[in-house]
Amino acid sequence: MKVLPGIAILVISLISTDLHAASSAYCGELTSGHDYISGDKHLLGLVEQAHFTSNIENLRHGNSGSLGGELSYTLMMFPNHHRALAAFGKLSLREKTLKPVGAKYSVGCFFDRAIRFKPNDAIVRMVYGNYLLKAGKADEATEQLRIAVGLEPENPTINYNLGLLYLKQKDYEQAKTYAKKAYELEFPLPGLKNQLKQAGKWDE
């Protein structure tokens, strides 16, 4: 059966709309929220002072409630808060649950919300990729980190992280490619290079 181009575009659009609707139904609409990168810095400071202290970020204890509740509040206010997303992912892994005590949504939902809120935020994608790798989902981690490097190809940290991921998968050529890019961009840590040297896969 031949599908007319206009019909195909409509079908793709409807599928995209349906997926978005399903996502928002499960993980909540983004009716409010502030951009972590360019949003209100005064408000960010107030939120972090109350709900994202160093004790919360390092998962020691909450300030006025559970760690899940504190991080949840921060991410409801600033959906793409990079450090809060990273901390929430670590908490989820530590507590061996997708929805830590006190959290409004699961870890997957908070990353879903961050991506819907700021689709072109490469650091959100990198943080998500790192979480997925630690959660044992290497293929999904690769997908997120490849999206991240596509969004910010000149970001040394993203290139380094993607190189590390490929190294763990023993894809040495890809690991070397992204390692060299990271070091060309002056990434300061030699760990990836040293591991490639140990594997006999590095050339200056």
DARA-V732543 format. One record per residue. N is the residue number from 1. PHI is phi in degrees with one decimal (* if undefined). Layout:
{{N:PHI} {N:PHI}}
//
This chain:
{{1:*} {2:-88.5} {3:-105.0} {4:-66.6} {5:-52.5} {6:-63.1} {7:-67.3} {8:-59.8} {9:-61.4} {10:-63.8} {11:-61.5} {12:-59.5} {13:-61.8} {14:-67.1} {15:-61.3} {16:-59.5} {17:-64.0} {18:-63.4} {19:-63.0} {20:-63.7} {21:-64.2} {22:-64.4} {23:-63.7} {24:-68.9} {25:-66.3} {26:-83.7} {27:-108.0} {28:91.5} {29:-69.2} {30:-96.8} {31:-77.6} {32:-149.2} {33:146.0} {34:-124.9} {35:-73.3} {36:-62.8} {37:-81.7} {38:-121.6} {39:-79.7} {40:-65.2} {41:-68.3} {42:-65.7} {43:-64.1} {44:-58.1} {45:-62.0} {46:-64.4} {47:-63.7} {48:-67.9} {49:-62.0} {50:-93.4} {51:-128.0} {52:-145.6} {53:-74.2} {54:-63.2} {55:-65.4} {56:-72.9} {57:-59.4} {58:-91.8} {59:60.4} {60:-84.8} {61:-164.7} {62:-76.5} {63:-94.0} {64:-131.3} {65:-172.1} {66:-70.5} {67:-59.6} {68:-61.3} {69:-68.7} {70:-64.6} {71:-66.5} {72:-60.7} {73:-61.7} {74:-58.4} {75:-77.4} {76:-71.3} {77:-79.2} {78:-128.8} {79:-56.3} {80:-104.4} {81:-68.8} {82:-57.8} {83:-70.7} {84:-68.1} {85:-62.6} {86:-62.4} {87:-65.3} {88:-63.9} {89:-61.1} {90:-63.9} {91:-63.1} {92:-58.9} {93:-67.5} {94:-65.7} {95:-86.3} {96:54.1} {97:-147.6} {98:-73.9} {99:-130.2} {100:-58.7} {101:-54.1} {102:89.2} {103:-78.3} {104:-76.6} {105:-131.8} {106:-76.8} {107:-62.1} {108:-62.0} {109:-66.7} {110:-66.7} {111:-70.3} {112:-59.0} {113:-65.0} {114:-62.7} {115:-70.0} {116:-65.8} {117:-70.2} {118:-140.3} {119:-58.4} {120:-98.6} {121:-82.8} {122:-66.9} {123:-69.8} {124:-57.6} {125:-63.4} {126:-65.7} {127:-61.5} {128:-63.5} {129:-59.8} {130:-63.8} {131:-63.1} {132:-60.9} {133:-63.9} {134:-67.2} {135:-83.8} {136:84.3} {137:-113.1} {138:-64.0} {139:-64.8} {140:-67.7} {141:-63.2} {142:-60.2} {143:-59.3} {144:-67.6} {145:-71.3} {146:-69.1} {147:-62.9} {148:-59.9} {149:-70.6} {150:-68.1} {151:-74.7} {152:-134.7} {153:-65.1} {154:-101.0} {155:-89.3} {156:-65.3} {157:-67.2} {158:-65.6} {159:-60.5} {160:-63.4} {161:-64.3} {162:-67.6} {163:-61.6} {164:-62.0} {165:-62.2} {166:-65.7} {167:-63.2} {168:-61.7} {169:-86.9} {170:61.5} {171:-93.6} {172:-68.6} {173:-64.6} {174:-65.5} {175:-59.6} {176:-66.8} {177:-58.0} {178:-76.7} {179:-64.5} {180:-61.8} {181:-63.2} {182:-61.5} {183:-74.1} {184:-61.6} {185:-89.0} {186:70.6} {187:-65.7} {188:-84.0} {189:-91.5} {190:-89.4} {191:-54.7} {192:-64.9} {193:-60.8} {194:-63.0} {195:-67.6} {196:-68.6} {197:-63.0} {198:-62.1} {199:-84.0} {200:71.9} {201:-117.4} {202:-115.5} {203:-135.0} {204:-71.9}}
//
